[in-house]
Amino acid sequence: QFSLFEFWLTKARKIELLSALREKHFLQDNPEESFLIIPIPESFENKIERYGQTTKIFETPIMVSF
């Protein structure tokens, strides 16, 4: 089973996310886990179909799959 999370991250917030995962030893403590960070080009952003309530907090959409 996979989970998919969408984050609107600035470059600085992306660094913070990766640092937090490293500090918490996410991959070291969970060797069976992995994650992907997939930047979404602006040209694709308006083609994404979202359902339910969403809020745009930061300027760059990034999909993270665990």
ZISULJO-V497770 format. One record per residue. N is the residue number from 0. PSI is psi in degrees with one decimal (NA if undefined). OMEGA is omega as a letter, one per 20 degrees, with the letter a starting at -180 (* if undefined). Layout:
# ZISULJO-V497770
n=N psi=PSI omega=OMEGA
n=N psi=PSI omega=OMEGA
This chain:
# ZISULJO-V497770
n=0 psi=137.4 omega=r
n=1 psi=150.5 omega=r
n=2 psi=149.3 omega=r
n=3 psi=127.3 omega=a
n=4 psi=139.1 omega=r
n=5 psi=128.4 omega=r
n=6 psi=142.0 omega=r
n=7 psi=101.2 omega=a
n=8 psi=138.3 omega=r
n=9 psi=169.9 omega=r
n=10 psi=-41.1 omega=a
n=11 psi=-40.6 omega=a
n=12 psi=-32.6 omega=r
n=13 psi=-42.7 omega=r
n=14 psi=-41.0 omega=r
n=15 psi=-43.7 omega=r
n=16 psi=-49.1 omega=a
n=17 psi=-38.8 omega=r
n=18 psi=-42.7 omega=r
n=19 psi=-41.6 omega=r
n=20 psi=-38.5 omega=r
n=21 psi=-45.6 omega=a
n=22 psi=-35.9 omega=r
n=23 psi=1.0 omega=r
n=24 psi=40.2 omega=a
n=25 psi=-53.4 omega=a
n=26 psi=-34.3 omega=r
n=27 psi=-41.1 omega=a
n=28 psi=-14.8 omega=a
n=29 psi=68.6 omega=a
n=30 psi=-19.0 omega=r
n=31 psi=-8.5 omega=a
n=32 psi=157.4 omega=r
n=33 psi=166.7 omega=r
n=34 psi=155.1 omega=r
n=35 psi=144.0 omega=r
n=36 psi=118.3 omega=a
n=37 psi=106.8 omega=r
n=38 psi=142.0 omega=r
n=39 psi=118.7 omega=r
n=40 psi=147.6 omega=r
n=41 psi=-34.2 omega=a
n=42 psi=-21.0 omega=r
n=43 psi=-23.4 omega=a
n=44 psi=-41.4 omega=a
n=45 psi=-4.6 omega=r
n=46 psi=-7.2 omega=a
n=47 psi=129.7 omega=r
n=48 psi=118.3 omega=r
n=49 psi=143.5 omega=r
n=50 psi=143.2 omega=a
n=51 psi=-174.7 omega=a
n=52 psi=129.2 omega=r
n=53 psi=153.3 omega=r
n=54 psi=130.4 omega=r
n=55 psi=113.5 omega=a
n=56 psi=-42.3 omega=a
n=57 psi=172.1 omega=a
n=58 psi=-16.5 omega=a
n=59 psi=118.3 omega=r
n=60 psi=135.5 omega=r
n=61 psi=130.2 omega=r
n=62 psi=134.2 omega=r
n=63 psi=124.1 omega=a
n=64 psi=126.9 omega=r
n=65 psi=NA omega=*
